[in-house]
Amino acid sequence: MPTIFLLYGNDEFAITRKLKDFESEFTDPTTADMNTTRLEARSMTENDLNNAVNAMPFLAPKRLVYIAYPSGKFTKPDARKKFLEFLEKAPDTAKVVLYDTVEKAKDAEKHWLVKWGEKNKPHARMQAFFLPQQRDMPGWIINEAKNQGGQIEPAAAARLAEMSGVDTRQAGMEISKLLAYVNWERPVRGSDVEAVCIVTSQQSVFDFVDALSQGNAKTAQKLLHRLLENEDPFSLWGMVVRQFRLLLQAREDP
């Protein structure tokens, strides 16, 4: 059994779900909290890390240690090297789960933790979680409805995909509402989606800007018409400008 787990990608909804799977492995819920430590890398101290990983488990075979977003703290080569050396010496009594953001799948192999994990198998085990492409969202929605114990018709899944974009967290929440709406008694229909689901303007603006940047005129035009049905043109323009500014800032960040 590997000691270190690395979850990475840009699908926070999927990563959060996977993190809960680790918690479910505790056979005795009464001692689970005493054997679980959650660390935010950017605010943790060296002492916090050492105590969490090297402490002996209480009435359990292993301790579970979460370390969130280590790239936010370990930005320099020397600090990264020291941290990785610490991980390599982690005792068998600790199960260390790292999770970090990697925006694009093509960038994963360059990520310092991914490169370390590749060199340290089977001591380290990795799993990637990237947001689906827009064209794959209807299928994702159908599968998610099954995971939540219900069904959704393909046309309804396609409509919900249009509304949620590739935001899996929002889509997951909308699916939960829809299944509760039909009480899990029948498949969700397109009319249910129209009746229950609400698209936030900000998400629609994001999808509109995304379509523009990809040169997808047909999708951009459809989204623009939908936005203009509910938004004042001047307010909409301000939201679009803001979204482009955020994209430019993200590109300029190292």
Backbone as CSV, one residue per row, in Angstrom:
resi,resn,N_x,N_y,N_z,CA_x,CA_y,CA_z,C_x,C_y,C_z
1,MET,0.851,-1.196,0.000,0.000,0.000,0.000,0.886,1.245,0.000
2,PRO,0.723,2.135,-0.949,1.564,3.340,-0.976,1.262,4.248,0.220
3,THR,2.239,5.041,0.580,2.092,5.950,1.707,1.550,7.298,1.276
4,ILE,1.975,7.773,0.089,1.648,9.113,-0.375,0.667,9.047,-1.540
5,PHE,-0.376,9.858,-1.487,-1.336,9.971,-2.578,-1.313,11.414,-3.078
6,LEU,-1.317,11.574,-4.389,-1.361,12.910,-4.982,-2.565,13.005,-5.908
7,LEU,-3.478,13.924,-5.596,-4.631,14.206,-6.438,-4.402,15.578,-7.060
8,TYR,-4.541,15.667,-8.365,-4.271,16.955,-9.003,-5.198,17.158,-10.192
9,GLY,-5.349,18.422,-10.586,-6.196,18.768,-11.720,-6.960,20.050,-11.433
10,ASN,-7.990,20.308,-12.241,-8.793,21.524,-12.053,-10.258,21.221,-11.765
11,ASP,-10.582,19.943,-11.541,-11.957,19.574,-11.205,-12.069,19.423,-9.696
12,GLU,-12.341,20.531,-9.007,-12.383,20.527,-7.551,-13.518,19.649,-7.014
13,PHE,-14.600,19.571,-7.772,-15.738,18.740,-7.356,-15.318,17.273,-7.263
14,ALA,-14.614,16.795,-8.280,-14.170,15.397,-8.293,-13.110,15.143,-7.229
15,ILE,-12.217,16.101,-7.036,-11.171,15.932,-6.023,-11.791,15.873,-4.629
16,THR,-12.754,16.746,-4.360,-13.424,16.752,-3.053,-14.113,15.415,-2.789
17,ARG,-14.735,14.869,-3.811,-15.411,13.571,-3.663,-14.399,12.464,-3.360
18,LYS,-13.270,12.513,-4.032,-12.232,11.500,-3.807,-11.661,11.614,-2.399
19,LEU,-11.511,12.831,-1.904,-11.000,13.014,-0.546,-11.911,12.344,0.474
20,LYS,-13.204,12.407,0.246,-14.158,11.767,1.163,-14.021,10.248,1.150
21,ASP,-13.577,9.706,0.023,-13.375,8.257,-0.060,-12.317,7.791,0.937
22,PHE,-11.284,8.606,1.118,-10.234,8.234,2.072,-10.798,8.186,3.490
23,GLU,-11.667,9.125,3.809,-12.264,9.158,5.143,-13.130,7.924,5.396
24,SER,-13.777,7.437,4.354,-14.672,6.288,4.509,-13.920,4.996,4.809
25,GLU,-12.597,5.015,4.648,-11.812,3.809,4.892,-11.607,3.536,6.382
26,PHE,-11.881,4.531,7.220,-11.786,4.286,8.663,-12.908,3.340,9.073
27,THR,-12.541,2.233,9.691,-13.558,1.250,10.086,-14.304,1.679,11.351
28,ASP,-13.654,2.506,12.171,-14.288,2.959,13.411,-14.470,4.476,13.363
29,PRO,-15.688,4.955,13.089,-15.928,6.398,12.983,-15.629,7.163,14.269
30,THR,-15.652,6.482,15.407,-15.442,7.171,16.689,-13.996,7.640,16.849
31,THR,-13.059,7.000,16.165,-11.652,7.408,16.266,-11.165,8.114,15.002
32,ALA,-12.029,8.232,14.003,-11.610,8.818,12.727,-11.123,10.258,12.884
33,ASP,-11.883,11.070,13.623,-11.504,12.474,13.801,-10.171,12.615,14.528
34,MET,-9.920,11.726,15.476,-8.672,11.796,16.240,-7.464,11.388,15.398
35,ASN,-7.730,10.706,14.294,-6.642,10.229,13.442,-6.602,10.941,12.086
36,THR,-7.271,12.071,11.995,-7.297,12.834,10.747,-6.832,14.255,11.001
37,THR,-5.905,14.702,10.182,-5.409,16.084,10.267,-5.506,16.726,8.893
38,ARG,-6.057,17.938,8.858,-6.173,18.687,7.601,-5.267,19.911,7.677
39,LEU,-4.320,19.979,6.752,-3.365,21.079,6.734,-3.514,21.886,5.456
40,GLU,-3.523,23.187,5.598,-3.454,24.094,4.456,-1.979,24.455,4.308
41,ALA,-1.370,24.030,3.194,0.083,24.151,3.047,0.583,25.569,3.260
42,ARG,-0.174,26.541,2.754,0.312,27.916,2.818,0.396,28.458,4.243
43,SER,-0.375,27.902,5.151,-0.374,28.415,6.529,0.263,27.454,7.531
44,MET,0.562,26.231,7.133,1.113,25.266,8.083,2.583,25.581,8.377
45,THR,3.011,25.208,9.569,4.405,25.349,9.954,5.102,24.000,9.807
46,GLU,6.412,24.032,9.906,7.170,22.779,9.848,6.781,21.866,10.999
47,ASN,6.504,22.474,12.147,6.057,21.713,13.315,4.719,21.035,13.069
48,ASP,3.778,21.776,12.465,2.455,21.224,12.143,2.605,19.982,11.272
49,LEU,3.435,20.098,10.251,3.630,18.995,9.316,4.250,17.797,10.002
50,ASN,5.288,18.038,10.768,5.989,16.950,11.452,5.076,16.234,12.439
51,ASN,4.326,17.011,13.222,3.436,16.400,14.217,2.316,15.600,13.568
52,ALA,1.791,16.104,12.472,0.679,15.419,11.810,1.111,14.094,11.204
53,VAL,2.255,14.089,10.544,2.697,12.893,9.813,3.341,11.861,10.730
54,ASN,4.105,12.309,11.720,4.889,11.373,12.533,4.203,10.951,13.829
55,ALA,3.060,11.546,14.140,2.341,11.120,15.345,1.821,9.692,15.175
56,MET,1.758,8.966,16.261,1.233,7.597,16.211,-0.295,7.625,16.148
57,PRO,-0.892,6.751,15.359,-2.363,6.703,15.308,-2.946,6.214,16.626
58,PHE,-4.176,6.639,16.900,-4.855,6.268,18.138,-5.899,5.195,17.849
59,LEU,-5.644,3.996,18.346,-6.566,2.864,18.177,-6.939,2.638,16.709
60,ALA,-5.995,2.824,15.830,-6.203,2.624,14.394,-4.848,2.296,13.758
61,PRO,-4.859,1.601,12.631,-3.575,1.244,12.010,-2.852,2.414,11.357
62,LYS,-3.618,3.445,10.935,-2.989,4.559,10.229,-3.630,5.888,10.608
63,ARG,-2.843,6.955,10.437,-3.360,8.314,10.503,-3.565,8.819,9.072
64,LEU,-4.537,9.706,8.902,-4.818,10.303,7.604,-4.468,11.786,7.668
65,VAL,-3.581,12.206,6.779,-3.127,13.594,6.770,-3.392,14.195,5.395
66,TYR,-4.234,15.226,5.351,-4.482,15.970,4.111,-3.569,17.198,4.065
67,ILE,-2.963,17.429,2.917,-2.168,18.644,2.717,-2.683,19.328,1.454
68,ALA,-3.296,20.498,1.640,-3.942,21.192,0.531,-2.997,22.178,-0.139
69,TYR,-2.933,22.115,-1.451,-2.249,23.083,-2.314,-0.794,23.350,-1.906
70,PRO,0.031,22.300,-1.893,1.436,22.487,-1.520,2.201,23.435,-2.444
71,SER,1.767,23.560,-3.697,2.467,24.475,-4.610,2.363,25.924,-4.166
72,GLY,1.343,26.231,-3.368,1.198,27.587,-2.872,2.232,27.957,-1.828
73,LYS,2.847,26.950,-1.199,3.847,27.207,-0.165,5.264,26.934,-0.665
74,PHE,5.422,25.796,-1.303,6.770,25.387,-1.706,7.038,25.879,-3.128
75,THR,7.493,27.109,-3.218,7.669,27.759,-4.518,9.123,27.759,-4.986
76,LYS,10.039,27.481,-4.069,11.469,27.511,-4.427,12.046,26.102,-4.433
77,PRO,13.032,25.842,-5.294,13.601,24.497,-5.414,14.089,23.904,-4.093
78,ASP,14.754,24.685,-3.265,15.278,24.156,-2.004,14.149,23.739,-1.065
79,ALA,13.100,24.560,-1.013,11.961,24.235,-0.146,11.240,22.988,-0.647
80,ARG,11.106,22.871,-1.959,10.460,21.689,-2.530,11.274,20.428,-2.245
81,LYS,12.568,20.529,-2.397,13.435,19.374,-2.153,13.315,18.898,-0.711
82,LYS,13.321,19.842,0.226,13.214,19.491,1.638,11.871,18.835,1.942
83,PHE,10.810,19.363,1.352,9.472,18.809,1.562,9.374,17.394,0.996
84,LEU,9.897,17.183,-0.193,9.837,15.856,-0.821,10.675,14.842,-0.056
85,GLU,11.796,15.256,0.458,12.616,14.355,1.275,11.871,13.958,2.537
86,PHE,11.113,14.907,3.094,10.294,14.601,4.263,9.230,13.564,3.915
87,LEU,8.577,13.732,2.774,7.550,12.780,2.359,8.123,11.374,2.175
88,GLU,9.308,11.308,1.608,9.927,10.008,1.351,10.233,9.245,2.635
89,LYS,10.341,9.977,3.744,10.633,9.351,5.031,9.375,9.164,5.878
90,ALA,8.219,9.446,5.294,6.963,9.319,6.048,6.795,7.880,6.532
91,PRO,6.352,7.700,7.775,6.197,6.341,8.317,5.008,5.615,7.700
92,ASP,5.032,4.300,7.816,3.928,3.493,7.286,2.631,3.736,8.031
93,THR,2.716,4.349,9.196,1.508,4.602,9.991,0.768,5.854,9.527
94,ALA,1.296,6.542,8.521,0.643,7.749,8.010,0.248,7.563,6.555
95,LYS,-0.972,7.935,6.258,-1.429,8.008,4.869,-1.538,9.493,4.535
96,VAL,-0.632,9.979,3.695,-0.565,11.401,3.377,-1.221,11.637,2.023
97,VAL,-2.214,12.503,1.993,-2.942,12.813,0.765,-2.696,14.275,0.397
98,LEU,-1.992,14.491,-0.704,-1.745,15.829,-1.216,-2.746,16.121,-2.316
99,TYR,-3.245,17.350,-2.348,-4.062,17.730,-3.502,-3.695,19.136,-3.931
100,ASP,-3.551,19.273,-5.264,-3.040,20.508,-5.829,-3.758,20.822,-7.131
101,THR,-3.717,22.088,-7.508,-4.380,22.532,-8.728,-3.413,22.515,-9.901
102,VAL,-3.830,21.862,-10.974,-3.123,21.920,-12.261,-4.190,22.255,-13.290
103,GLU,-4.070,23.392,-13.936,-5.145,23.882,-14.789,-5.306,23.094,-16.083
104,LYS,-4.217,22.636,-16.672,-4.294,21.961,-17.966,-3.596,20.610,-17.911
105,ALA,-4.207,19.612,-18.548,-3.639,18.267,-18.541,-2.247,18.248,-19.155
106,LYS,-2.040,19.084,-20.172,-0.739,19.083,-20.851,0.370,19.639,-19.962
107,ASP,-0.012,20.367,-18.905,0.986,20.919,-17.986,1.329,19.966,-16.849
108,ALA,0.574,18.877,-16.713,0.729,17.996,-15.553,2.120,17.383,-15.481
109,GLU,2.643,16.933,-16.607,3.933,16.244,-16.567,5.079,17.166,-16.164
110,LYS,4.858,18.479,-16.229,5.892,19.440,-15.828,5.774,19.816,-14.353
111,HIS,4.682,19.437,-13.724,4.442,19.818,-12.330,5.430,19.080,-11.425
112,TRP,6.028,19.798,-10.495,7.093,19.224,-9.670,6.632,18.032,-8.835
113,LEU,5.386,18.056,-8.349,4.892,16.920,-7.569,4.594,15.711,-8.453
114,VAL,4.070,15.971,-9.635,3.787,14.870,-10.563,5.088,14.202,-10.992
115,LYS,6.101,14.996,-11.277,7.400,14.437,-11.673,7.999,13.605,-10.532
116,TRP,7.840,14.101,-9.303,8.317,13.344,-8.154,7.542,12.038,-7.998
117,GLY,6.234,12.113,-8.153,5.409,10.925,-8.015,5.753,9.845,-9.029
118,GLU,6.045,10.264,-10.265,6.415,9.301,-11.306,7.694,8.556,-10.940
119,LYS,8.596,9.253,-10.282,9.884,8.643,-9.920,9.792,7.791,-8.661
120,ASN,8.700,7.931,-7.924,8.616,7.265,-6.623,7.477,6.260,-6.518
121,LYS,7.032,5.748,-7.644,6.060,4.665,-7.611,6.760,3.401,-7.121
122,PRO,6.119,2.512,-6.363,4.729,2.588,-5.877,4.589,3.310,-4.535
123,HIS,5.683,3.907,-4.040,5.606,4.647,-2.779,4.595,5.784,-2.897
124,ALA,4.470,6.338,-4.091,3.503,7.411,-4.341,2.495,6.949,-5.386
125,ARG,1.249,7.328,-5.190,0.197,7.003,-6.160,-0.510,8.292,-6.547
126,MET,-0.735,8.468,-7.854,-1.303,9.722,-8.344,-2.605,9.476,-9.099
127,GLN,-3.458,10.494,-9.076,-4.701,10.434,-9.831,-5.057,11.835,-10.309
128,ALA,-5.351,11.961,-11.594,-5.669,13.258,-12.196,-7.177,13.447,-12.276
129,PHE,-7.613,14.682,-12.056,-9.027,15.042,-12.133,-9.152,16.349,-12.914
130,PHE,-9.457,16.221,-14.206,-9.602,17.405,-15.039,-11.059,17.566,-15.474
131,LEU,-11.472,18.818,-15.588,-12.840,19.099,-16.014,-13.089,18.511,-17.398
132,PRO,-14.270,17.971,-17.629,-14.574,17.442,-18.965,-14.680,18.563,-19.991
133,GLN,-14.543,18.219,-21.244,-14.803,19.163,-22.320,-16.307,19.409,-22.398
134,GLN,-16.686,20.555,-22.957,-18.105,20.880,-23.053,-18.886,19.792,-23.791
135,ARG,-18.290,19.236,-24.833,-18.991,18.202,-25.605,-19.219,16.920,-24.795
136,ASP,-18.443,16.732,-23.741,-18.570,15.525,-22.925,-19.484,15.716,-21.712
137,MET,-19.945,16.949,-21.492,-20.751,17.213,-20.303,-22.075,16.461,-20.257
138,PRO,-22.808,16.322,-21.373,-24.059,15.546,-21.279,-23.823,14.124,-20.761
139,GLY,-22.775,13.474,-21.253,-22.453,12.133,-20.766,-22.065,12.145,-19.299
140,TRP,-21.307,13.172,-18.904,-20.925,13.297,-17.496,-22.169,13.450,-16.631
141,ILE,-23.123,14.241,-17.085,-24.353,14.489,-16.318,-25.178,13.214,-16.186
142,ILE,-25.271,12.452,-17.261,-26.009,11.179,-17.214,-25.369,10.238,-16.194
143,ASN,-24.037,10.145,-16.207,-23.343,9.266,-15.260,-23.481,9.771,-13.827
144,GLU,-23.424,11.090,-13.649,-23.547,11.654,-12.306,-24.943,11.406,-11.744
145,ALA,-25.949,11.501,-12.601,-27.312,11.199,-12.145,-27.401,9.747,-11.652
146,LYS,-26.753,8.826,-12.356,-26.725,7.420,-11.918,-26.007,7.296,-10.583
147,ASN,-24.876,8.030,-10.437,-24.131,7.990,-9.173,-24.976,8.473,-8.005
148,GLN,-25.884,9.395,-8.300,-26.761,9.923,-7.248,-28.066,9.142,-7.127
149,GLY,-28.134,8.006,-7.801,-29.276,7.111,-7.628,-30.480,7.413,-8.485
150,GLY,-30.300,8.188,-9.561,-31.428,8.523,-10.415,-31.080,8.429,-11.890
151,GLN,-31.951,9.005,-12.719,-31.756,8.986,-14.167,-32.128,10.342,-14.754
152,ILE,-31.513,10.653,-15.880,-31.859,11.881,-16.595,-31.869,11.566,-18.083
153,GLU,-32.872,12.073,-18.785,-32.974,11.826,-20.221,-31.855,12.560,-20.961
154,PRO,-31.380,11.992,-22.083,-30.286,12.626,-22.825,-30.551,14.079,-23.211
155,ALA,-31.767,14.383,-23.638,-32.086,15.762,-24.021,-32.006,16.693,-22.811
156,ALA,-32.448,16.206,-21.662,-32.376,17.009,-20.437,-30.925,17.205,-20.019
157,ALA,-30.119,16.162,-20.177,-28.693,16.271,-19.852,-28.013,17.295,-20.752
158,ALA,-28.389,17.295,-22.027,-27.810,18.265,-22.963,-28.196,19.691,-22.579
159,ARG,-29.437,19.878,-22.164,-29.888,21.217,-21.765,-29.177,21.683,-20.500
160,LEU,-29.039,20.780,-19.537,-28.342,21.135,-18.307,-26.870,21.439,-18.594
161,ALA,-26.282,20.715,-19.535,-24.891,20.975,-19.918,-24.735,22.373,-20.499
162,GLU,-25.712,22.792,-21.277,-25.686,24.156,-21.832,-25.734,25.190,-20.708
163,MET,-26.518,24.897,-19.691,-26.725,25.848,-18.611,-25.541,25.909,-17.641
164,SER,-24.931,24.764,-17.388,-23.873,24.704,-16.371,-22.482,24.848,-16.945
165,GLY,-22.332,24.716,-18.274,-20.990,24.726,-18.840,-20.214,23.525,-18.335
166,VAL,-18.925,23.714,-18.053,-18.114,22.604,-17.545,-17.915,22.704,-16.030
167,ASP,-18.784,23.443,-15.371,-18.719,23.566,-13.920,-19.358,22.318,-13.301
168,THR,-18.536,21.324,-12.980,-19.060,20.052,-12.481,-19.716,20.202,-11.110
169,ARG,-19.193,21.121,-10.295,-19.799,21.325,-8.980,-21.232,21.850,-9.119
170,GLN,-21.409,22.860,-9.980,-22.747,23.404,-10.195,-23.660,22.348,-10.805
171,ALA,-23.143,21.619,-11.801,-23.950,20.579,-12.434,-24.361,19.513,-11.421
172,GLY,-23.419,19.135,-10.542,-23.727,18.137,-9.523,-24.823,18.598,-8.583
173,MET,-24.771,19.876,-8.185,-25.807,20.420,-7.299,-27.157,20.495,-8.006
174,GLU,-27.135,20.882,-9.291,-28.387,20.953,-10.048,-28.998,19.565,-10.216
175,ILE,-28.153,18.566,-10.423,-28.652,17.188,-10.548,-29.322,16.751,-9.248
176,SER,-28.709,17.097,-8.125,-29.305,16.749,-6.824,-30.687,17.369,-6.683
177,LYS,-30.813,18.644,-7.083,-32.116,19.318,-7.003,-33.132,18.662,-7.928
178,LEU,-32.686,18.318,-9.116,-33.591,17.718,-10.098,-34.089,16.346,-9.638
179,LEU,-33.200,15.541,-9.093,-33.603,14.204,-8.642,-34.562,14.308,-7.454
180,ALA,-34.321,15.296,-6.588,-35.255,15.506,-5.479,-36.607,15.988,-6.010
181,TYR,-36.571,16.796,-7.065,-37.792,17.334,-7.669,-38.679,16.220,-8.211
182,VAL,-38.044,15.204,-8.836,-38.826,14.074,-9.373,-38.904,12.937,-8.353
183,ASN,-38.305,13.174,-7.160,-38.341,12.200,-6.068,-37.752,10.847,-6.470
184,TRP,-36.801,10.872,-7.381,-36.122,9.653,-7.829,-37.105,8.618,-8.399
185,GLU,-38.294,9.043,-8.790,-39.325,8.105,-9.246,-39.329,7.922,-10.753
186,ARG,-38.738,8.873,-11.490,-38.708,8.793,-12.946,-37.491,9.560,-13.451
187,PRO,-37.130,9.348,-14.716,-36.002,10.113,-15.267,-36.326,11.609,-15.337
188,VAL,-35.302,12.417,-15.142,-35.452,13.874,-15.252,-35.655,14.237,-16.721
189,ARG,-36.629,15.104,-17.000,-36.929,15.527,-18.364,-36.451,16.958,-18.592
190,GLY,-36.473,17.349,-19.855,-36.073,18.703,-20.208,-36.924,19.751,-19.533
191,SER,-38.223,19.477,-19.416,-39.120,20.440,-18.758,-38.769,20.611,-17.287
192,ASP,-38.242,19.564,-16.651,-37.819,19.659,-15.255,-36.610,20.585,-15.141
193,VAL,-35.693,20.457,-16.088,-34.506,21.314,-16.082,-34.916,22.777,-16.195
194,GLU,-35.835,23.052,-17.095,-36.295,24.431,-17.286,-37.007,24.957,-16.042
195,ALA,-37.698,24.071,-15.345,-38.479,24.495,-14.183,-37.632,24.692,-12.940
196,VAL,-36.571,23.910,-12.805,-35.838,23.863,-11.543,-34.495,24.593,-11.587
197,CYS,-33.799,24.502,-12.700,-32.410,24.961,-12.735,-32.304,26.443,-13.067
198,ILE,-31.366,27.072,-12.427,-31.093,28.492,-12.633,-29.638,28.642,-13.030
199,VAL,-29.401,29.363,-14.106,-28.031,29.624,-14.539,-27.625,30.990,-14.016
200,THR,-26.473,31.058,-13.394,-25.990,32.356,-12.940,-25.453,33.136,-14.125
201,SER,-25.662,34.425,-14.125,-25.165,35.257,-15.211,-23.655,35.165,-15.333
202,GLN,-22.975,35.090,-14.179,-21.516,35.053,-14.219,-21.025,33.813,-14.944
203,GLN,-21.682,32.664,-14.697,-21.268,31.443,-15.385,-21.532,31.561,-16.882
204,SER,-22.668,32.147,-17.255,-22.979,32.316,-18.668,-21.984,33.262,-19.340
205,VAL,-21.594,34.314,-18.624,-20.595,35.237,-19.167,-19.274,34.519,-19.364
206,PHE,-18.910,33.696,-18.395,-17.673,32.922,-18.524,-17.720,32.043,-19.776
207,ASP,-18.832,31.357,-19.976,-18.968,30.491,-21.155,-18.932,31.309,-22.438
208,PHE,-19.552,32.488,-22.414,-19.565,33.373,-23.583,-18.150,33.809,-23.940
209,VAL,-17.389,34.256,-22.935,-16.006,34.687,-23.166,-15.152,33.506,-23.637
210,ASP,-15.394,32.338,-23.048,-14.654,31.143,-23.447,-14.914,30.817,-24.916
211,ALA,-16.164,30.917,-25.334,-16.517,30.650,-26.734,-15.865,31.674,-27.669
212,LEU,-15.842,32.943,-27.250,-15.201,33.985,-28.043,-13.715,33.715,-28.211
213,SER,-13.052,33.359,-27.106,-11.610,33.150,-27.160,-11.236,31.951,-28.022
214,GLN,-12.168,31.000,-28.148,-11.914,29.816,-28.982,-12.388,30.006,-30.423
215,GLY,-12.944,31.193,-30.721,-13.427,31.460,-32.070,-14.682,30.688,-32.423
216,ASN,-15.440,30.276,-31.393,-16.661,29.506,-31.620,-17.837,30.485,-31.731
217,ALA,-18.002,31.042,-32.926,-18.988,32.110,-33.127,-20.418,31.640,-32.888
218,LYS,-20.731,30.423,-33.295,-22.098,29.916,-33.161,-22.511,29.832,-31.693
219,THR,-21.630,29.233,-30.862,-21.933,29.112,-29.438,-21.962,30.478,-28.774
220,ALA,-21.019,31.355,-29.142,-20.960,32.695,-28.561,-22.230,33.477,-28.868
221,GLN,-22.719,33.361,-30.090,-23.933,34.079,-30.479,-25.141,33.575,-29.695
222,LYS,-25.232,32.260,-29.536,-26.348,31.675,-28.794,-26.332,32.140,-27.331
223,LEU,-25.128,32.136,-26.723,-25.011,32.560,-25.338,-25.298,34.044,-25.179
224,LEU,-24.867,34.848,-26.160,-25.113,36.290,-26.096,-26.604,36.593,-26.129
225,HIS,-27.333,35.909,-27.013,-28.779,36.119,-27.089,-29.454,35.744,-25.771
226,ARG,-28.981,34.653,-25.162,-29.567,34.205,-23.899,-29.286,35.222,-22.792
227,LEU,-28.064,35.755,-22.762,-27.694,36.737,-21.754,-28.510,38.024,-21.900
228,LEU,-28.715,38.451,-23.145,-29.437,39.703,-23.388,-30.913,39.614,-23.012
229,GLU,-31.409,38.379,-22.881,-32.798,38.216,-22.463,-32.997,38.637,-21.001
230,ASN,-31.904,38.539,-20.195,-32.037,38.786,-18.760,-31.153,39.913,-18.229
231,GLU,-30.201,40.375,-19.034,-29.248,41.361,-18.551,-29.323,42.660,-19.341
232,ASP,-29.121,43.770,-18.645,-28.978,45.052,-19.298,-27.687,45.044,-20.116
233,PRO,-27.710,45.505,-21.373,-26.512,45.450,-22.233,-25.288,46.115,-21.613
234,PHE,-25.460,47.244,-20.924,-24.322,47.936,-20.327,-23.746,47.133,-19.153
235,SER,-24.622,46.527,-18.352,-24.160,45.686,-17.248,-23.446,44.451,-17.789
236,LEU,-24.009,43.897,-18.861,-23.406,42.729,-19.480,-22.015,43.053,-20.005
237,TRP,-21.877,44.209,-20.640,-20.567,44.615,-21.158,-19.539,44.704,-20.023
238,GLY,-19.954,45.237,-18.882,-19.055,45.333,-17.734,-18.604,43.960,-17.253
239,MET,-19.522,42.989,-17.243,-19.170,41.641,-16.807,-18.214,40.981,-17.787
240,VAL,-18.426,41.225,-19.082,-17.551,40.649,-20.101,-16.137,41.228,-19.967
241,VAL,-16.060,42.548,-19.790,-14.749,43.196,-19.627,-14.031,42.632,-18.403
242,ARG,-14.794,42.473,-17.309,-14.188,41.924,-16.085,-13.656,40.520,-16.322
243,GLN,-14.406,39.708,-17.055,-13.970,38.333,-17.293,-12.689,38.299,-18.124
244,PHE,-12.598,39.165,-19.144,-11.381,39.235,-19.941,-10.206,39.699,-19.079
245,ARG,-10.472,40.655,-18.169,-9.405,41.138,-17.298,-8.876,40.010,-16.411
246,LEU,-9.782,39.183,-15.881,-9.369,38.053,-15.054,-8.541,37.053,-15.848
247,LEU,-8.930,36.817,-17.099,-8.162,35.904,-17.946,-6.768,36.442,-18.216
248,LEU,-6.672,37.736,-18.464,-5.366,38.353,-18.720,-4.485,38.298,-17.468
249,GLN,-5.087,38.519,-16.306,-4.322,38.445,-15.072,-3.811,37.025,-14.834
250,ALA,-4.657,36.040,-15.104,-4.252,34.646,-14.926,-3.087,34.295,-15.841
251,ARG,-3.118,34.834,-17.067,-2.046,34.546,-18.015,-0.735,35.193,-17.592
252,GLU,-0.826,36.368,-16.973,0.386,37.084,-16.559,1.000,36.526,-15.299
253,ASP,0.196,35.821,-14.480,0.747,35.267,-13.236,1.756,34.191,-13.562
254,PRO,2.893,34.154,-12.822,3.909,33.128,-13.090,3.428,31.756,-12.708
